């Protein structure tokens, strides 16, 4: 990788730095334009675009960006630490056929979805004793108003909790499972209102600090990591990451208990986050993965498909050109509005029925047809990850959308 240094703060590049793209034939021009803008920033030193890329706010979904001495709230994303968790159980997958009603009841009674989702009484977890809740007035406020009531809940949109079949195709010592088929639980959600409020607060602050940025770059405003605001954001972002992890931990723990299942193995990973990492030349940078899975050498992660398509447990190959990253899913090929206009309930339901999937909620904007082909996306990144297991969804819990009638 050619060494590129950050320019003097404020000197936006006239032309973007070069960056690698995977699955270019699957990526639209608007996503490329957003990535180009990110690579013009004076703090940017390297980047990559994953094959599931589509338009986001600031950095495109599927964008990976390395910066020097700066962190960009909108390059992390609004749902800080949106992540995956997979629990593999000591049970055969045909239990879902034999006891579908029981597993459906377990999902309905042990999940909460949507913007206002809360548990009453609130769930308990050591995350609530984390000292970083006291780091700033904002975090103290968020603990009481969002953290405590929303702990153990999921968001809306593409967030889900689902039972399915995991087929292990290759033994991996970290996963520790012999090849075969297992009953498994997969979840996708993030840091809920905690992360949203952190992102909103610090992205607005970053924009105020950089009035020189043009309209097309304003969402990419950064915070210097040696500044008070930058250090506050870093603490808050990492706390949101631990909070998101706790949400998944609670969901999986209470579902396993209610279903009477023993967990054999767990895989989890963030895919909206920033990490302090080293480039091949040794420089320390902040790697933002907005809808991208960490794929360092030997690192395990989960790349889901859609509510009706196979997802994958992968092992990273540590490709430096991708900044040790891979896609975080299939990626949208239709906007949510386009999906509502072009996909009917009958189309979605037939697609799911053909694949043996039962849907418990979920809007038409999340129909499989709204997404790219996950197999084509995986083929486009074969130099980034190895596939060690495949997850086939069977019983999918999501939030409803009022337009899905």
Beta strands, then each sheet from edge to edge (+ up, - down):
strand 1: 20-21
strand 2: 44-54
strand 3: 61-67
strand 4: 70-71
strand 5: 83-89
strand 6: 160-168
strand 7: 180-189
strand 8: 223-224
strand 9: 263-270
strand 10: 272-278
strand 11: 284-290
strand 12: 292-294
strand 13: 300-303
strand 14: 311-316
strand 15: 325-327
strand 16: 358-360
strand 17: 385-397
sheet 1: 1+ 2+ 3- 11+ 10-
sheet 2: 4+ 8-
sheet 3: 9+ 5- 7+ 6- 17+ 14- 13+
sheet 4: 9+ 5- 7+ 6- 17+ 16+
sheet 5: 12+ 15-
end
